[in-house]
């Protein structure tokens, strides 16, 4: 009998607030501590630093980790797979409850440090350790964690492989199979196949897009879409604004590169734009073009919009926050006429992002597009490819890793059911080797 438990703390009935605990004997490793963006008006521009964890738990915005009081053992590590808020956003609210180090890739670790530094309610003393992909970090005499390179819609994303006396437990959230990424290398297929041969006891993996057939297009395809949209018009005198995920550094790079080809000055506008891209610049993941301008604070953004209007819209490519329709984000303020950047008939708005599917976002986005159209803007929607694996990517990963057990996470129960159906096609049996958990449940292996 293997003394191993998989505890579903959060993210097993929804997209967001991801948190999984893996118990090996009397030792516990926590994977991710994220927020759920749609439960309250939290987006990349929203500050939650002063909010109490209990209030956020009650709202369903962060994992309810009371279940950890019933788990017999000590937490020896907190491992974060990547820097998206639905995976690290709850670290400042929950990590102080556990006397354990926090581990992540260098970019992820830096974002976690920034989250902790901005926290105003709790003092978080956990040491943050940056670990490169391909390296191991010893959590105890019996457990070490290895970070394995993958691709996603944020740079420096990793799978976490826990090496235990009972075999490897692979935490595979989030990923896409991208063989032609814009930044970084393709996933480490060689290592994934190796751990498959070494013996993977269990794999916990995202299920967000498993219901979509085929494979996820490469970020190279997104670059082509962005360039085709931005460069494929003869109307060069109009204003053009682009909005995308501020954490999507590869996408931002493609847009900035397109600005050079358009002979326009790229301008990043928004708090989160400044934070994510500024961090990527500081750490050397991207190089700063000489003419790139970045503004995060509202006063400086307002001044820059005035400058753009005074110089001429046709000379600039503003890249702004607000693709989900958040009212207080930059694009929402432009649509409402709250800035000096006045939209005119024929100005173009490029959405290089999908609408994250929930009622709040859909309502906000509908309202935003209505306002933009009323001002005469031309809208180019969904100039985007996903950062999440489609069904055949999941199939490929299962065949590489060959886990004894597989547990879908990071999704609704419908998504988990779709994953289970796909896993059954590869020979897994529901309830025996592929398992569906709900928040608060533990699977004993």
QUIKAHU-V113543 format. One record per residue. PSI is psi in radians with two decimals (none if undefined). Layout:
psi
PSI
PSI
This chain:
psi
2.14
2.28
1.19
2.36
2.46
2.02
2.09
1.78
-0.78
2.71
0.16
0.00
0.14
2.90
1.91
3.13
0.90
2.29
2.15
2.42
2.34
2.04
2.20
1.79
-2.14
0.23
2.47
2.37
2.22
2.32
2.00
2.63
1.64
3.00
2.78
2.02
-0.41
-0.11
-0.56
3.01
1.19
2.14
-2.98
-0.33
-0.11
2.45
2.21
0.27
-0.52
0.00
2.56
2.55
-0.65
-0.66
-0.73
-0.65
-0.78
-0.60
-0.18
0.37
-0.46
2.84
2.47
1.70
0.33
-0.48
-0.46
-0.39
-0.38
0.01
2.16
1.85
3.06
2.42
2.17
-0.13
2.62
2.03
2.22
2.25
-0.56
3.14
0.19
2.58
-0.49
0.04
-0.40
-0.13
-0.38
-0.02
-0.80
-0.36
-0.43
-0.48
-0.54
-0.26
-0.20
2.24
1.34
2.61
2.75
2.27
2.40
2.92
2.88
-0.79
-0.75
-0.78
-0.69
-0.72
-0.66
-0.76
-0.71
-0.70
-0.77
-0.74
-0.53
-0.13
2.35
-0.12
-0.67
2.62
2.06
1.91
0.01
2.34
2.36
2.16
2.01
2.29
2.24
2.61
2.40
-0.13
2.78
2.64
2.15
2.07
-0.53
-3.08
-0.44
-0.30
2.30
2.71
2.37
2.31
2.25
2.24
2.27
3.11
2.60
-2.93
0.35
2.57
2.78
0.73
2.60
2.62
2.59
2.07
1.96
2.12
2.04
2.93
-0.30
0.05
-3.11
2.40
2.06
2.17
1.91
1.17
2.19
2.95
2.88
2.68
1.67
1.94
-0.11
1.10
2.76
-0.67
2.35
-3.03
2.88
2.87
2.66
1.33
-0.63
-0.80
-0.67
-0.70
-0.63
-0.80
-0.48
-0.64
-0.57
-0.53
1.81
1.97
-0.77
2.60
2.23
2.13
2.65
2.76
0.30
-0.82
0.38
-0.31
-0.07
2.23
2.79
-2.72
2.71
2.28
2.61
2.74
-0.39
-0.61
-0.70
-0.70
-0.77
-0.71
-0.79
-0.83
-0.73
-0.68
-0.80
-0.58
-0.20
0.72
2.54
-0.11
1.49
-0.06
-0.17
2.83
2.51
2.22
2.48
2.43
2.41
3.11
2.19
-0.33
-0.10
1.42
-0.69
-0.71
-0.74
-0.69
-0.75
-0.69
-0.73
-0.70
-0.65
-0.63
-0.69
-0.74
-0.47
-0.11
0.72
2.71
2.11
2.37
1.98
2.20
2.16
2.56
-0.89
-0.53
-0.83
-0.71
-0.95
-0.88
-0.62
-0.69
-0.74
-0.67
-0.83
-0.63
-0.03
0.26
-0.47
2.78
2.54
2.06
2.59
-0.57
0.05
2.30
2.40
2.24
2.30
-0.59
2.58
-0.75
-0.76
-0.58
-0.76
-0.73
-0.70
-0.69
-0.70
-0.71
-0.75
-0.76
-0.72
-0.71
-0.54
2.16
-0.60
-0.17
-0.11
2.70
1.58
2.34
1.99
2.82
2.84
0.25
-0.35
0.04
0.26
2.15
-0.61
-0.05
2.99
-0.83
-0.64
-0.67
-0.67
-0.79
-0.54
0.01
0.45
0.05
3.00
-0.21
1.62
2.12
2.48
2.83
2.17
-0.24
2.54
2.36
2.08
2.06
1.76
1.02
2.67
2.85
2.09
2.13
1.63
2.83
-0.67
-0.88
-0.75
-0.71
-0.77
-0.75
-0.70
-0.78
-0.76
-0.86
-0.63
-0.80
-0.74
-0.77
-0.64
-0.43
0.09
0.14
2.55
2.26
2.27
1.90
2.61
0.73
1.36
2.63
2.69
2.73
0.08
2.54
2.39
-3.14
-0.79
-0.42
-0.73
-0.74
-0.81
-0.74
-0.76
-0.73
-0.51
-0.79
-0.58
0.91
2.62
-0.70
2.60
2.39
1.96
2.47
-2.97
1.03
3.03
2.98
-0.55
-0.72
-0.71
-0.65
-0.70
-0.68
-0.76
-0.73
-0.74
-0.75
-0.63
-0.55
-0.45
0.01
0.00
2.68
2.18
2.29
-0.25
-0.88
-0.26
2.27
2.39
2.19
2.71
2.79
2.30
-0.07
2.72
2.37
2.15
2.26
none
